[in-house]
Amino acid sequence: MEKGKTEMAVAVGEDGVAVAVITVVNPPVNALSFHVLISLAKHYEEALTRDDVKAIVLTGSNGRFCGGFDISAFQSPTSAKEKLNITPNEFLTYYVEGGKKPTVAAIDGLALGGGLELAMACHARLSTSYAQLGLPELQLGIIPGMGGTQRLPRLVGLPKSLEMMILSKSIRGKEAHSLGLIDAIASPTDLMSAARLWALQIADHKRPWAKTIYRTDKLPSSKEAREILNFARTQARKQAPNVMHPLVCIDVIEEGIISGPQAGLIKEVKCAKELQASQTSKSLIHVFFAQRAASKVPGITNIGLVPRKIKKVAIVGGGLMGSGIATALISNNILVILKEINEKFLQAGIDRVRENLENRVKKGHMTQDGMGKALCLLIGVLGYEQFRDVNMVIEAIIEDASLKQQIFCDLEKYCNSDCILATNTSTIDLHLIGQKTASQDRIAGAHFFSPAQVMPLLEIVRTPNTSPQVVVDLLDLAKKIRKTPVVVNNCTGFAVNRMFFPYTQAAILLVDHGVDLYRIDQAITEFGMPMGPFRLIDLVGFGVAAATGAQYLQSFPKRCYKSTLIPSMLQDKQTGEASRMGFYIYDDKRQASANPEVAKYVEKSRRLSGFTPDSMIAGLRDEDLVEMLFFPVVNEACRVLDEGISVKSSDLDIASIMGMGFPSYRGGILFWADTMGTNYIYSRLMTWCELYGGFFKPCNYLVERAIRGFSLGAQIDQARSQL
Ligand SMILES: C[C@H](O)CC(=O)SCCNC(=O)CCNC(=O)[C@H](O)C(C)(C)COP(=O)(O)OP(=O)(O)OC[C@H]1O[C@@H](n2cnc3c(N)ncnc32)[C@H](O)[C@@H]1OP(=O)(O)O
């Protein structure tokens, strides 16, 4: 339900002059809703008509100016909308910007989206130096819809405004001041008085009464604007080829520069409305809320537990994963004890961490000074002596169950009794790892994705014995190191790898049936994945792919597809990107090109599989290839839900996006599946099952939902209530 309001206080200063302070009150981020706008319009009318009020200061409650329009209201019609008898854009243009009394925005905390648009319609803006300002609407598949596309270029110039809108890049108050978006910086304590004074100075014509929409001084000529905008179009097409909204945003900006701000505003309203109704926007808004819901775990985060502070973490194993995890931790101010088995491995681990940090500096994500400080937080060790006072250990050695068991026994001996004992295993059962300890309640999975310092997901795995406190602590750690957590239960492959094991298997099955493997990679990349399944196998390495494949075969023998393709390439030392020879060959710059040797292995694998190409395989379109790879993933995701490995379908959407690179503008694996319908997926799987065997057999969860007409993502109680 929509909520929110504004409050107005008319304060008479020592100078005897009255200023109206209007405050947006809609916690937690003071989002704009139609209720807020109705209340704002009412207060504006009063402030503009009252003779005693000389100027207006606009602000937000609790140190947050405004986080933008209420996103939750986008997809639901509201009766409040009808009660606001002008559009939000008209309100800004006529009441705020066109008002007969000056308004100054006093910005603390954040001014995002509609919040910044509101501020830009004011006659001046004052902020704190750390305030966050931006127009991140494109992240939601929409464009700014309250004049942002027109006013931002007029305040900060075209190139910077494009960067802020197209890349959804927000800036701090200090930078905003240097760009001219903010007129003056004030401390949080002085902000309101400084804004009041500024507003009165405007009223007294001691400062300019600036109407942003009419400014042209920062706009380039039409010719120059077209060149800049065309360049931006090319970049947008390259970076996000499957979505329209960045291009629409550029068109709307262009309209305002070429045909004037009124034409720009009209086009903005029309396009914003159309985009709000698009599937892309629905998907991205789903992702926004799903991401926030992921850290809310029923029975864990709602029972009043307070996270304990994790200040010092030990990592066992300084390989690729261990050093990546260490990088993520020290970059976020957590002290790390990195343990290896000998000097040589330890030095290699520390060097890898240094290299990771140097890459961050090169990309501008960290300063040289920040890197120095982070490295001071890394201590390399060969023994367990320094483990005594760590808050948590993350074991990150090779996937060897008995070695892990031994390490967990050692950890139990050396660490404090309340130290969290986590493993970064991607497949091994947690019960097995902790079998020889008496510490089952503090054992959990902290599964990072490679490269751990970059990938945004942390899969937190719990067993029935893991204490809720440990899960709460891990959720807090995830937040500190800026990862999105998903909490799942224990099983082979947990949620992410388990869901996706049929993906590469389906790809290999298709190749064995006669499909060109490079065509599969291309179709999947065009669908929006960062790379195709064969390029992914190369990246992961054939050794790892074969080992995890064997695990799945052992756990799920009836639905695994077994091929000789990878084992026979592995036999000939074709191991993937690490050896520069896999399905692709790699040059010195790691550029991939097709490996001419692959044909002979494919030929052999086809021969051994005994399949003969059929007419259906010959006629497959790229869309069919996408479905044949992803519907088995959807099927496995259904099993993961059915078995309670994951408690919310939206967690699997987030896991697929952040762990596997599934395109966020498709909303995640199950959200995407639901756009096609359970019945369609069921009938496609059934057809392939009849033709190509049990690998495609739909699971009970999917069958039941297809028969009863439920979507895959709906909670069953919710689904039942629809009956
Ligand atoms: C017409 C206009 O052009 C259209 C618009 O304005 S569209 C909206 C543009 N604004 C945005 O995109 C901002 C989206 N929000 C954010 O980026 C971040 O939430 C933030 C930077 C504001 C705050 O981040 P942070 O402090 O980490 O808190 P975060 O957990 O993300 O959000 C706190 C709560 O506010 C909610 N929230 C944040 N912004 C919201 C918004 N614009 N509408 C509705 N709810 C919002 C979140 O869902 C969350 O709710 P929960 O506690 O129930 O899970």
The ligand as an ORCA input file, in Angstrom:
! r2SCAN-3c Opt
* xyz 0 1
  C      10.155      9.246    -11.655
  C      11.520      8.842    -11.248
  O      12.415      9.212    -12.251
  C      11.560      7.381    -11.023
  C      12.369      7.008     -9.817
  O      12.696      7.783     -8.967
  S      12.755      5.379     -9.725
  C      13.663      5.219     -8.240
  C      15.051      5.744     -8.368
  N      15.763      5.446     -7.156
  C      16.490      4.346     -7.055
  O      16.657      3.584     -7.976
  C      17.127      4.109     -5.722
  C      16.918      2.681     -5.314
  N      17.428      2.434     -3.982
  C      18.731      2.262     -3.749
  O      19.603      2.324     -4.604
  C      19.114      1.933     -2.327
  O      18.004      1.329     -1.725
  C      19.493      3.204     -1.517
  C      20.845      3.706     -2.014
  C      18.434      4.250     -1.628
  C      19.619      2.814     -0.029
  O      20.496      1.737      0.118
  P      20.670      1.001      1.530
  O      20.854      2.012      2.581
  O      21.741     -0.028      1.322
  O      19.309      0.287      1.854
  P      18.450     -0.752      1.004
  O      18.418     -2.042      1.753
  O      18.851     -0.801     -0.409
  O      17.016     -0.060      1.067
  C      16.352      0.100      2.312
  C      14.891     -0.201      2.097
  O      14.339      0.833      1.286
  C      13.674      0.283      0.168
  N      13.858      1.217     -0.944
  C      14.992      1.824     -1.321
  N      14.754      2.663     -2.359
  C      13.434      2.550     -2.632
  C      12.577      3.150     -3.584
  N      13.021      4.070     -4.455
  N      11.274      2.801     -3.581
  C      10.807      1.901     -2.700
  N      11.573      1.300     -1.760
  C      12.868      1.630     -1.733
  C      14.366     -1.056     -0.074
  O      13.530     -1.941     -0.773
  C      14.624     -1.506      1.358
  O      13.422     -2.031      1.845
  P      13.440     -3.240      2.909
  O      14.185     -2.715      4.099
  O      12.017     -3.527      3.142
  O      14.184     -4.361      2.235
*
